[in-house]
């Protein structure tokens, strides 16, 4: 019955309100009853002292009490819901009221109680005071509360019952408010959650265009934002997956089509298998071999390759990379500028894998830098990280393409001409190897102003 979040929130709100009202009601009732009882007891003591003083003064002035005075005190006590009892110092009852009855005894001790006016008055709150005439105790006055248990009279009990009734009504009102508040709060939470759930189901079914309205509490808005980012990421990955399929097909189609056309021409006798034509077939075959090799290296890099970590001087890495490409830079007419950093700058990495990462970055920079341009290789440290930066003065990369430069088969030239060469796997391999070293590669680029690739490794 209470399996869904909405019903549980409502139940929690109502239960919390009911429990709070119950606890507060009990505490208030107990505290008020105790304080009220203390007040009534103090008032009873004050009344008994006042009456005892009046009786003492009358006894001292007249030598005793007359019936009229005792009747006046009795009426005063009954008007305040009190029972009065007057005894001699020896314990003989001189005057007593109980309920609505009253009895009169002679002023002097030795008389017995009036029939029907005696009995046990225990169980009621009482206050006893000595009645003194001068320094002599002539009687003992006892006042008791009448009409209810303890110190409370019927009117006082009615007051307490009314108070408890008010607390109960207030509790029911607060419970109703808690129910309404629970409904509103539960709806405010569960409605956006239901929207998120529906969006997740649609994403699971393949609808990656769905987006969630970011409303409700902050946590629910963050959840909706996370689902939206997830949908956007999945949509991007789906787009890249489809592009990957097209890119693989393109990379395979061109060499295969070339070799197929040549072989069919040889088979049909249209062409002779001259060394030049066989060289074309061999070139296309080598292109396929390189493609397969790049895919194998990418798979190995992404499969957490086994690294032989050692401490390497950054200057050595830069010099080794520059030496491997020196002839290529000279042939193309591109200037190579080195800044290997301090001689004591060292990095912990796999020597061959690090050379492969930097080699891919430098090759990529050389490939896109026109003759007369410049490529720089720099090594530096910012304390917590070792940074290898490869910069160029090439055409740059449009800002909208920067998030995709490390994707498989991604190349900025949609025509995929042979002038730039490559299958678009070099940067993907470099990023995979950088992550294997617990590092990353960042890129900054501006169109017509060149690019900067930074390999960042922990120091």
Secondary structure, DSSP 8 states (H G I E B T S, - for coil): ---SHHHHHHHHHHHHHHHHHHHHHHHHHHHHHHHHHHHHHHHHHHHHHHHHHHHHHHHHHHSS--HHHHHHHHHHHHHTTEEEEEE-TTS-EEEEEETTEEEE--SSS-----TTS-S--TTB-EEEEEEEETTEEEEEEEEEE-SSSBT--HHHHHHHHHHHHHHHHHHHHHHHHHHHHHHHHHHHHHHHHHHHHHHHHHHHTT-TT------SSHHHHHHHHHHHHHHHHHHHHHHHHHHHHHHHHHHHHHHHHHHHHHHHHHHHTSS---HHHHHHHHHHHHHHHHHHHHHHHHHHHHTT----EEEEEHHHHHHHHHHHHHHHHHHHT-EEEEE---TT-EEEEEHHHHHHHHHHHHHHHHHHS-TT-EEEEEEEE-SSEEEEEEEE-S----GGGGGGTTSTT--S-TT--TTT-S-S-HHHHHHHHHHHTT-EEEEEEETTTEEEEEEEEE-
